[in-house]
Amino acid sequence: MKFIQKTFIVGLTLGMFSCSDDLLDKEPVSSFSAQGFYRTSSDAQAGIYGIYDAAQSTFSLNFSLWGEGRADAVSTNQSGDPFLLQQNSLNPIMNAVRWNNLYETISRANYAIKYIPAVFEEETEFGQQLVAQARALRALSYFYAVRIWGDVPLIVEPFESIEQDIFIPRTDKEAVLDQIEADLLFASENCRASYGGERDRILITQGGAEALLVQFYMWRKDYPKAISSAEKVMSNSLYTLVSINDWSRIFTQGYSNESIFEVGYNEVQTNSLRVLYALGSDSNFFPSQIFRDSFEEGDLRQGLIYDVTEAQPRKIWKFFGEGFSDESPEPSSNNIVLIRLADIILLKAEAHARLGETEEALSLLNRIRNRAGLASLDDSQATGLYGDVESAIAHERLIELSFEGHRWFDLIRTGKAIEVMGPINGLSDEANLVWPIHQDALNRNPSLVQNPFYQ
């Protein structure tokens, strides 16, 4: 498998860090043995940048395929993976079910976690914060893996010897989740509170680690801990909700005060946002009829997300700006915003609702509604419109976080995937909620067993 390797491979270009002169001073690293590479603090920094570099490749396309492709907010005219995802016709040879990039990121993190401490003669704050970033990025990768495939191989040591077992079986997902929590708790304690300027959005800060913990605890249904972590994020002076006038700039320009963690790109290191959303009838996805019909009248976000004048809009211009019409297939240099404050506020609202704390839940929900020009809801109004307060929050997440890679995971986390997707594509079996393991991984590792639904 790609993640099993004797040599630590880092195709490292530091363009994603163009906002920071000290980062640009680092030389790209092409191929090296970890034992020989980690000698100085600059080497340790370069190793960390290599993990972010791997994350760029991981999320360039997959943030949408994994988070939106199987859900109800998108439709497609494409063949291949977008069509298979929408039709719930997943198979073990489609590209979207490859986990290679995730395990490449994990592999690089494992080397950094092992070798960075030895660079420093004693435990230093700088060394700890570098390891903390590596552990946060490893946790982020495993969090995607376990939400997509369920049980996955848990690898926390670098592969350095032919005596090591290279055929790692799948690990129970709860053990993987335990490791994710341990990594994120370490990161929340040891990442820097701030790196300064734009780096606070493209490197994982303490606030970023806490925000990941909110998502993690909501997945595990540990609502008190989710609320506790969310409070730390919401009290962090780095993060504020932007006005509706600046809402589009969260995505079109990046580095907004609302952003908590973005995967950084530029003209050299690009992503697939145009292919995903901007090529009109040739894009991977466009807004579904269900999604377009879900807006309340007067929602100021609707015209910022797609062209409301078209009977059948074929572009999602949320990431490129209202009126965007350039259908060039060229790669995009926009950052991809993985976590932002509105997400955390709505998760906290949901946690309060699930604990029966309706007043607090509605207060948080209404902060996001009011920004969008919508009136506040009380308990009876939320129930009348959406069935209950939790469903009103879920609806708000559908609109506010549309096409950002959250919808499928929200449907799984809340137990609504079959209810919502069954009438659309026939999803009916709980075993079908996880994805198939790619055939290439099965061929390379005889210890792996395919998920039962796809056997």
Secondary structure as a PSIPRED ss2 file (coil, helix, strand):
# PSIPRED VFORMAT (PSIPRED V4.0)

   1 M C   1.000  0.000  0.000
   2 K C   1.000  0.000  0.000
   3 F C   1.000  0.000  0.000
   4 I C   1.000  0.000  0.000
   5 Q C   1.000  0.000  0.000
   6 K C   1.000  0.000  0.000
   7 T C   1.000  0.000  0.000
   8 F E   0.000  0.000  1.000
   9 I E   0.000  0.000  1.000
  10 V C   1.000  0.000  0.000
  11 G C   1.000  0.000  0.000
  12 L C   1.000  0.000  0.000
  13 T C   1.000  0.000  0.000
  14 L H   0.000  1.000  0.000
  15 G H   0.000  1.000  0.000
  16 M H   0.000  1.000  0.000
  17 F H   0.000  1.000  0.000
  18 S C   1.000  0.000  0.000
  19 C C   1.000  0.000  0.000
  20 S C   1.000  0.000  0.000
  21 D H   0.000  1.000  0.000
  22 D H   0.000  1.000  0.000
  23 L H   0.000  1.000  0.000
  24 L H   0.000  1.000  0.000
  25 D C   1.000  0.000  0.000
  26 K C   1.000  0.000  0.000
  27 E C   1.000  0.000  0.000
  28 P C   1.000  0.000  0.000
  29 V C   1.000  0.000  0.000
  30 S C   1.000  0.000  0.000
  31 S E   0.000  0.000  1.000
  32 F E   0.000  0.000  1.000
  33 S C   1.000  0.000  0.000
  34 A H   0.000  1.000  0.000
  35 Q H   0.000  1.000  0.000
  36 G H   0.000  1.000  0.000
  37 F H   0.000  1.000  0.000
  38 Y C   1.000  0.000  0.000
  39 R C   1.000  0.000  0.000
  40 T C   1.000  0.000  0.000
  41 S H   0.000  1.000  0.000
  42 S H   0.000  1.000  0.000
  43 D H   0.000  1.000  0.000
  44 A H   0.000  1.000  0.000
  45 Q H   0.000  1.000  0.000
  46 A H   0.000  1.000  0.000
  47 G H   0.000  1.000  0.000
  48 I H   0.000  1.000  0.000
  49 Y H   0.000  1.000  0.000
  50 G H   0.000  1.000  0.000
  51 I H   0.000  1.000  0.000
  52 Y H   0.000  1.000  0.000
  53 D H   0.000  1.000  0.000
  54 A H   0.000  1.000  0.000
  55 A H   0.000  1.000  0.000
  56 Q H   0.000  1.000  0.000
  57 S H   0.000  1.000  0.000
  58 T H   0.000  1.000  0.000
  59 F H   0.000  1.000  0.000
  60 S H   0.000  1.000  0.000
  61 L H   0.000  1.000  0.000
  62 N H   0.000  1.000  0.000
  63 F H   0.000  1.000  0.000
  64 S H   0.000  1.000  0.000
  65 L H   0.000  1.000  0.000
  66 W H   0.000  1.000  0.000
  67 G H   0.000  1.000  0.000
  68 E C   1.000  0.000  0.000
  69 G C   1.000  0.000  0.000
  70 R C   1.000  0.000  0.000
  71 A C   1.000  0.000  0.000
  72 D C   1.000  0.000  0.000
  73 A C   1.000  0.000  0.000
  74 V E   0.000  0.000  1.000
  75 S E   0.000  0.000  1.000
  76 T C   1.000  0.000  0.000
  77 N C   1.000  0.000  0.000
  78 Q C   1.000  0.000  0.000
  79 S C   1.000  0.000  0.000
  80 G C   1.000  0.000  0.000
  81 D H   0.000  1.000  0.000
  82 P H   0.000  1.000  0.000
  83 F H   0.000  1.000  0.000
  84 L H   0.000  1.000  0.000
  85 L H   0.000  1.000  0.000
  86 Q H   0.000  1.000  0.000
  87 Q C   1.000  0.000  0.000
  88 N C   1.000  0.000  0.000
  89 S C   1.000  0.000  0.000
  90 L C   1.000  0.000  0.000
  91 N C   1.000  0.000  0.000
  92 P C   1.000  0.000  0.000
  93 I C   1.000  0.000  0.000
  94 M C   1.000  0.000  0.000
  95 N H   0.000  1.000  0.000
  96 A H   0.000  1.000  0.000
  97 V H   0.000  1.000  0.000
  98 R C   1.000  0.000  0.000
  99 W C   1.000  0.000  0.000
 100 N H   0.000  1.000  0.000
 101 N H   0.000  1.000  0.000
 102 L H   0.000  1.000  0.000
 103 Y H   0.000  1.000  0.000
 104 E H   0.000  1.000  0.000
 105 T H   0.000  1.000  0.000
 106 I H   0.000  1.000  0.000
 107 S H   0.000  1.000  0.000
 108 R H   0.000  1.000  0.000
 109 A H   0.000  1.000  0.000
 110 N H   0.000  1.000  0.000
 111 Y H   0.000  1.000  0.000
 112 A H   0.000  1.000  0.000
 113 I H   0.000  1.000  0.000
 114 K H   0.000  1.000  0.000
 115 Y H   0.000  1.000  0.000
 116 I H   0.000  1.000  0.000
 117 P H   0.000  1.000  0.000
 118 A H   0.000  1.000  0.000
 119 V H   0.000  1.000  0.000
 120 F C   1.000  0.000  0.000
 121 E C   1.000  0.000  0.000
 122 E C   1.000  0.000  0.000
 123 E C   1.000  0.000  0.000
 124 T C   1.000  0.000  0.000
 125 E H   0.000  1.000  0.000
 126 F H   0.000  1.000  0.000
 127 G H   0.000  1.000  0.000
 128 Q H   0.000  1.000  0.000
 129 Q H   0.000  1.000  0.000
 130 L H   0.000  1.000  0.000
 131 V H   0.000  1.000  0.000
 132 A H   0.000  1.000  0.000
 133 Q H   0.000  1.000  0.000
 134 A H   0.000  1.000  0.000
 135 R H   0.000  1.000  0.000
 136 A H   0.000  1.000  0.000
 137 L H   0.000  1.000  0.000
 138 R H   0.000  1.000  0.000
 139 A H   0.000  1.000  0.000
 140 L H   0.000  1.000  0.000
 141 S H   0.000  1.000  0.000
 142 Y H   0.000  1.000  0.000
 143 F H   0.000  1.000  0.000
 144 Y H   0.000  1.000  0.000
 145 A H   0.000  1.000  0.000
 146 V H   0.000  1.000  0.000
 147 R H   0.000  1.000  0.000
 148 I H   0.000  1.000  0.000
 149 W H   0.000  1.000  0.000
 150 G C   1.000  0.000  0.000
 151 D C   1.000  0.000  0.000
 152 V E   0.000  0.000  1.000
 153 P C   1.000  0.000  0.000
 154 L C   1.000  0.000  0.000
 155 I C   1.000  0.000  0.000
 156 V C   1.000  0.000  0.000
 157 E C   1.000  0.000  0.000
 158 P C   1.000  0.000  0.000
 159 F C   1.000  0.000  0.000
 160 E C   1.000  0.000  0.000
 161 S C   1.000  0.000  0.000
 162 I C   1.000  0.000  0.000
 163 E C   1.000  0.000  0.000
 164 Q C   1.000  0.000  0.000
 165 D C   1.000  0.000  0.000
 166 I C   1.000  0.000  0.000
 167 F C   1.000  0.000  0.000
 168 I C   1.000  0.000  0.000
 169 P C   1.000  0.000  0.000
 170 R C   1.000  0.000  0.000
 171 T E   0.000  0.000  1.000
 172 D C   1.000  0.000  0.000
 173 K H   0.000  1.000  0.000
 174 E H   0.000  1.000  0.000
 175 A H   0.000  1.000  0.000
 176 V H   0.000  1.000  0.000
 177 L H   0.000  1.000  0.000
 178 D H   0.000  1.000  0.000
 179 Q H   0.000  1.000  0.000
 180 I H   0.000  1.000  0.000
 181 E H   0.000  1.000  0.000
 182 A H   0.000  1.000  0.000
 183 D H   0.000  1.000  0.000
 184 L H   0.000  1.000  0.000
 185 L H   0.000  1.000  0.000
 186 F H   0.000  1.000  0.000
 187 A H   0.000  1.000  0.000
 188 S H   0.000  1.000  0.000
 189 E H   0.000  1.000  0.000
 190 N H   0.000  1.000  0.000
 191 C C   1.000  0.000  0.000
 192 R C   1.000  0.000  0.000
 193 A C   1.000  0.000  0.000
 194 S C   1.000  0.000  0.000
 195 Y C   1.000  0.000  0.000
 196 G C   1.000  0.000  0.000
 197 G C   1.000  0.000  0.000
 198 E C   1.000  0.000  0.000
 199 R H   0.000  1.000  0.000
 200 D H   0.000  1.000  0.000
 201 R H   0.000  1.000  0.000
 202 I H   0.000  1.000  0.000
 203 L C   1.000  0.000  0.000
 204 I C   1.000  0.000  0.000
 205 T C   1.000  0.000  0.000
 206 Q H   0.000  1.000  0.000
 207 G H   0.000  1.000  0.000
 208 G H   0.000  1.000  0.000
 209 A H   0.000  1.000  0.000
 210 E H   0.000  1.000  0.000
 211 A H   0.000  1.000  0.000
 212 L H   0.000  1.000  0.000
 213 L H   0.000  1.000  0.000
 214 V H   0.000  1.000  0.000
 215 Q H   0.000  1.000  0.000
 216 F H   0.000  1.000  0.000
 217 Y H   0.000  1.000  0.000
 218 M H   0.000  1.000  0.000
 219 W H   0.000  1.000  0.000
 220 R C   1.000  0.000  0.000
 221 K C   1.000  0.000  0.000
 222 D C   1.000  0.000  0.000
 223 Y H   0.000  1.000  0.000
 224 P H   0.000  1.000  0.000
 225 K H   0.000  1.000  0.000
 226 A H   0.000  1.000  0.000
 227 I H   0.000  1.000  0.000
 228 S H   0.000  1.000  0.000
 229 S H   0.000  1.000  0.000
 230 A H   0.000  1.000  0.000
 231 E H   0.000  1.000  0.000
 232 K H   0.000  1.000  0.000
 233 V H   0.000  1.000  0.000
 234 M H   0.000  1.000  0.000
 235 S C   1.000  0.000  0.000
 236 N C   1.000  0.000  0.000
 237 S C   1.000  0.000  0.000
 238 L C   1.000  0.000  0.000
 239 Y C   1.000  0.000  0.000
 240 T C   1.000  0.000  0.000
 241 L C   1.000  0.000  0.000
 242 V C   1.000  0.000  0.000
 243 S C   1.000  0.000  0.000
 244 I H   0.000  1.000  0.000
 245 N H   0.000  1.000  0.000
 246 D H   0.000  1.000  0.000
 247 W C   1.000  0.000  0.000
 248 S C   1.000  0.000  0.000
 249 R H   0.000  1.000  0.000
 250 I H   0.000  1.000  0.000
 251 F H   0.000  1.000  0.000
 252 T H   0.000  1.000  0.000
 253 Q C   1.000  0.000  0.000
 254 G C   1.000  0.000  0.000
 255 Y C   1.000  0.000  0.000
 256 S C   1.000  0.000  0.000
 257 N C   1.000  0.000  0.000
 258 E C   1.000  0.000  0.000
 259 S E   0.000  0.000  1.000
 260 I E   0.000  0.000  1.000
 261 F E   0.000  0.000  1.000
 262 E E   0.000  0.000  1.000
 263 V E   0.000  0.000  1.000
 264 G C   1.000  0.000  0.000
 265 Y C   1.000  0.000  0.000
 266 N C   1.000  0.000  0.000
 267 E C   1.000  0.000  0.000
 268 V C   1.000  0.000  0.000
 269 Q C   1.000  0.000  0.000
 270 T C   1.000  0.000  0.000
 271 N E   0.000  0.000  1.000
 272 S C   1.000  0.000  0.000
 273 L H   0.000  1.000  0.000
 274 R H   0.000  1.000  0.000
 275 V H   0.000  1.000  0.000
 276 L H   0.000  1.000  0.000
 277 Y H   0.000  1.000  0.000
 278 A H   0.000  1.000  0.000
 279 L C   1.000  0.000  0.000
 280 G H   0.000  1.000  0.000
 281 S H   0.000  1.000  0.000
 282 D H   0.000  1.000  0.000
 283 S C   1.000  0.000  0.000
 284 N C   1.000  0.000  0.000
 285 F C   1.000  0.000  0.000
 286 F E   0.000  0.000  1.000
 287 P E   0.000  0.000  1.000
 288 S C   1.000  0.000  0.000
 289 Q H   0.000  1.000  0.000
 290 I H   0.000  1.000  0.000
 291 F H   0.000  1.000  0.000
 292 R H   0.000  1.000  0.000
 293 D C   1.000  0.000  0.000
 294 S C   1.000  0.000  0.000
 295 F C   1.000  0.000  0.000
 296 E C   1.000  0.000  0.000
 297 E C   1.000  0.000  0.000
 298 G C   1.000  0.000  0.000
 299 D C   1.000  0.000  0.000
 300 L C   1.000  0.000  0.000
 301 R C   1.000  0.000  0.000
 302 Q H   0.000  1.000  0.000
 303 G H   0.000  1.000  0.000
 304 L H   0.000  1.000  0.000
 305 I H   0.000  1.000  0.000
 306 Y C   1.000  0.000  0.000
 307 D C   1.000  0.000  0.000
 308 V C   1.000  0.000  0.000
 309 T C   1.000  0.000  0.000
 310 E C   1.000  0.000  0.000
 311 A C   1.000  0.000  0.000
 312 Q C   1.000  0.000  0.000
 313 P C   1.000  0.000  0.000
 314 R C   1.000  0.000  0.000
 315 K C   1.000  0.000  0.000
 316 I C   1.000  0.000  0.000
 317 W H   0.000  1.000  0.000
 318 K H   0.000  1.000  0.000
 319 F H   0.000  1.000  0.000
 320 F C   1.000  0.000  0.000
 321 G C   1.000  0.000  0.000
 322 E C   1.000  0.000  0.000
 323 G C   1.000  0.000  0.000
 324 F C   1.000  0.000  0.000
 325 S C   1.000  0.000  0.000
 326 D C   1.000  0.000  0.000
 327 E C   1.000  0.000  0.000
 328 S C   1.000  0.000  0.000
 329 P C   1.000  0.000  0.000
 330 E C   1.000  0.000  0.000
 331 P C   1.000  0.000  0.000
 332 S E   0.000  0.000  1.000
 333 S C   1.000  0.000  0.000
 334 N C   1.000  0.000  0.000
 335 N C   1.000  0.000  0.000
 336 I E   0.000  0.000  1.000
 337 V E   0.000  0.000  1.000
 338 L E   0.000  0.000  1.000
 339 I E   0.000  0.000  1.000
 340 R E   0.000  0.000  1.000
 341 L H   0.000  1.000  0.000
 342 A H   0.000  1.000  0.000
 343 D H   0.000  1.000  0.000
 344 I H   0.000  1.000  0.000
 345 I H   0.000  1.000  0.000
 346 L H   0.000  1.000  0.000
 347 L H   0.000  1.000  0.000
 348 K H   0.000  1.000  0.000
 349 A H   0.000  1.000  0.000
 350 E H   0.000  1.000  0.000
 351 A H   0.000  1.000  0.000
 352 H H   0.000  1.000  0.000
 353 A H   0.000  1.000  0.000
 354 R H   0.000  1.000  0.000
 355 L C   1.000  0.000  0.000
 356 G C   1.000  0.000  0.000
 357 E C   1.000  0.000  0.000
 358 T H   0.000  1.000  0.000
 359 E H   0.000  1.000  0.000
 360 E H   0.000  1.000  0.000
 361 A H   0.000  1.000  0.000
 362 L H   0.000  1.000  0.000
 363 S H   0.000  1.000  0.000
 364 L H   0.000  1.000  0.000
 365 L H   0.000  1.000  0.000
 366 N H   0.000  1.000  0.000
 367 R H   0.000  1.000  0.000
 368 I H   0.000  1.000  0.000
 369 R H   0.000  1.000  0.000
 370 N H   0.000  1.000  0.000
 371 R H   0.000  1.000  0.000
 372 A C   1.000  0.000  0.000
 373 G C   1.000  0.000  0.000
 374 L C   1.000  0.000  0.000
 375 A C   1.000  0.000  0.000
 376 S C   1.000  0.000  0.000
 377 L C   1.000  0.000  0.000
 378 D C   1.000  0.000  0.000
 379 D H   0.000  1.000  0.000
 380 S H   0.000  1.000  0.000
 381 Q H   0.000  1.000  0.000
 382 A H   0.000  1.000  0.000
 383 T H   0.000  1.000  0.000
 384 G H   0.000  1.000  0.000
 385 L H   0.000  1.000  0.000
 386 Y H   0.000  1.000  0.000
 387 G C   1.000  0.000  0.000
 388 D C   1.000  0.000  0.000
 389 V H   0.000  1.000  0.000
 390 E H   0.000  1.000  0.000
 391 S H   0.000  1.000  0.000
 392 A H   0.000  1.000  0.000
 393 I H   0.000  1.000  0.000
 394 A H   0.000  1.000  0.000
 395 H H   0.000  1.000  0.000
 396 E H   0.000  1.000  0.000
 397 R H   0.000  1.000  0.000
 398 L H   0.000  1.000  0.000
 399 I H   0.000  1.000  0.000
 400 E H   0.000  1.000  0.000
 401 L C   1.000  0.000  0.000
 402 S C   1.000  0.000  0.000
 403 F C   1.000  0.000  0.000
 404 E C   1.000  0.000  0.000
 405 G C   1.000  0.000  0.000
 406 H C   1.000  0.000  0.000
 407 R H   0.000  1.000  0.000
 408 W H   0.000  1.000  0.000
 409 F H   0.000  1.000  0.000
 410 D H   0.000  1.000  0.000
 411 L H   0.000  1.000  0.000
 412 I H   0.000  1.000  0.000
 413 R H   0.000  1.000  0.000
 414 T C   1.000  0.000  0.000
 415 G C   1.000  0.000  0.000
 416 K C   1.000  0.000  0.000
 417 A H   0.000  1.000  0.000
 418 I H   0.000  1.000  0.000
 419 E H   0.000  1.000  0.000
 420 V H   0.000  1.000  0.000
 421 M H   0.000  1.000  0.000
 422 G H   0.000  1.000  0.000
 423 P H   0.000  1.000  0.000
 424 I H   0.000  1.000  0.000
 425 N H   0.000  1.000  0.000
 426 G C   1.000  0.000  0.000
 427 L C   1.000  0.000  0.000
 428 S C   1.000  0.000  0.000
 429 D C   1.000  0.000  0.000
 430 E H   0.000  1.000  0.000
 431 A H   0.000  1.000  0.000
 432 N H   0.000  1.000  0.000
 433 L C   1.000  0.000  0.000
 434 V C   1.000  0.000  0.000
 435 W C   1.000  0.000  0.000
 436 P C   1.000  0.000  0.000
 437 I C   1.000  0.000  0.000
 438 H C   1.000  0.000  0.000
 439 Q H   0.000  1.000  0.000
 440 D H   0.000  1.000  0.000
 441 A H   0.000  1.000  0.000
 442 L H   0.000  1.000  0.000
 443 N H   0.000  1.000  0.000
 444 R H   0.000  1.000  0.000
 445 N C   1.000  0.000  0.000
 446 P C   1.000  0.000  0.000
 447 S C   1.000  0.000  0.000
 448 L C   1.000  0.000  0.000
 449 V C   1.000  0.000  0.000
 450 Q C   1.000  0.000  0.000
 451 N C   1.000  0.000  0.000
 452 P H   0.000  1.000  0.000
 453 F H   0.000  1.000  0.000
 454 Y H   0.000  1.000  0.000
 455 Q C   1.000  0.000  0.000
